[in-house]
């Protein structure tokens, strides 16, 4: 496993969580960002959200931690118009989504102790850099 990449992905996620919250709060004022995001998740992702939320309620913690690689791509696709406003163009938003998909794949391999090729590692670091 590539420890450097795993650590970088964790840091990247910590940076992306406030971004997601800020985009949702800015575009849906007066609505809880959690509900806005949750409503756009698939049934399976909502189920995982609920399990994580229950654990968070028991152990305490920030609801931003419910944002993970499993729902970053869903966020970017579901709120593409809002992402376009943040990144500048439809083409840039499409790239943003593709980079997130690349990172989700790399993160899943890291999480499940699967080997990543040097090209996959370079692409993951490049995707984080481009975002």
C-alpha positions, 0 to 999 in steps of 0.5 A: 500500500502506498502510505503517502497516497493514503495520507494525502487522500485523507488530507484531501478529504479534510479540505473537500468537506468544508468546500462541499458544505460551503457550496451547499450553504451558499446555494441553499440558504436556510436549508440544512446542508446535510438534508440538501446533500442527503436528498440527492444521494442514492438509496444505498448511499443514504443507508450508509449515511444513516449508519455513519450518522448513528455512529456519529451521534453516539460518539460525537463529532462533526457532521461534516465527517459524513462527507466521504469519497463515497459521496463526493462524486455524487455531490459533484454530479448532483450539484453540477450547476453549483459546481460550475459556478465555483470552478468556472465552466461546464468543462471545468466541472466535468474535469472536477467530476472526473478527478473525483472519480479517479480519486475515489478509485484510488482511495478504494484500492488504498482502503482495501489494501490493493496495489496501485501501479505507479501510474495510478499513484501519479494520476491520483496525486495529479488529480488532487493537484488539479482540483 
